[in-house]
Amino acid sequence: GKAMCSTGTPRYQPWCYVGFVKNVVDRNASASDGLSFCGVLRGEFNKLKCFQAVGEEISAIRNDSAGRRALCNVPGDEDYLEACLYGAGVISTAPMTLARLNALVNEIPKKASVSNGASRVP
């Protein structure tokens, strides 16, 4: 996962890591595996989106706020802990850098759908 995602276009790498880490957490229902993976990533945006994704998976594992908070055990950087807590729905405001990254998603042009010549039914 890490090696494969790191070879992609830097602008899209965070979303590759999101998909990979969600699979890691889902496979074992273990947030700690996902948190460990996110911790070794390079690049602030990659790490923030990764920790947010782990938080989103935590919200599927635990339905109580205290349990979600406990599973978002991210030592060190407060932004990474908050990204996990935000993803888990424990806090409602994303850390500033994560909010900026999420806003960029709206700025990425949507690729026009490719027509295969078949008629479409509205």
N, C-alpha and C positions, 0 to 999 in steps of 0.2 A: 503494500500500500504506500508506504512512505517513499520508497524509491520510484515507484511508478508515478505517483502524483507530482513528485518533485521535477519530473522531466516535462511536465505540461507547461503551458503558457502561464507565467506568474499571476496574471490577472484572474485566472480561473482556478488556480491551485486550491484556494480555500474550499471550494465546493467539491473538489475531488476528495479532499480530506474529510469533509462532512459525510459524504457517502461511505467512505471506508470506515470511519470511526463508528458510525451508526451500526454498521454491520458487525464490528468488533463487539460493541456493547450488546447488541441483540443476540449474537451467537451464544454468549455465556451469561446473559442477564447480569453482567458485571460492569458497573460504572468504573471501577478501579482500573480495569484493563484499558478502557477508553481514556481515562485521565492520564494514565502512564504514557499512552501513545501521544496524546496532545502535548505533553510536557517536553518531549524530545524534538518536536517540530521546530523548524526555523521560520522566521518571519512572523511579525506581530499579527497580521491579518489571518494568516494560516492558523495560528494558535487560538486567536479569539473565536473564529468560526468553529474550530474544532471543539473547544470547551463549550460553546453554545450548543452544539450538536449533542454532546454528551448530556448536557442538561435536559435537552428535549427528550432523550431516551430515558433519563432518570424519571421524567414525569410519567412515563409509561410503566416504570418499575414500581414506583411508590406514588400513592395518591394523597399523602399528607405532607404539608409544608415542612414540618420538622424532619421527616424522613428524607425528603428531597434535599434539604439544607445539609444534612449529615452526609449524604452521598456525594455532594459537591465538595469534596474534601480536596481543595486545591491550595497547597501551601505556597507561600511566596507572594506573587504579584496579585494585588487586589483586583485588577481588571479581569484577570483570568477567572478568579473566583466569581466575580460578578457576572461574567459571561455565562458561566455554568448555571448560576442561580437564576439569571434571566431566562435562559433556555428551559430551565425546569419550572418556570412560572412562579418562583418564590419571590422575585422582585419584578416590578413592572417597568423599570427603566433600564435600558441597556447602557453599559459603560460608554462614555463619549466616543472612544475610538471604534467600538463595535457599531454604534449608531451611525457613524460616518460610513463605515464599510457597508452596512445594510442599505444605506441611502444610495450607494453606488450601484446597487443592483437595479434600481429604477433608471439609472442613466445608461445601462448597457443596452444598446439597440437590440430589439427583438428581431431575430432572423425571420425573414418572410418565409412562410411555408412553401415548400417545393411542391409544385403540381405535377402529378404523374400523367396528366392528360385526361383523367377520369372526371366525369361530371360530379359535382358536389350537390348534395341535398341540404338545403338550409335547415 
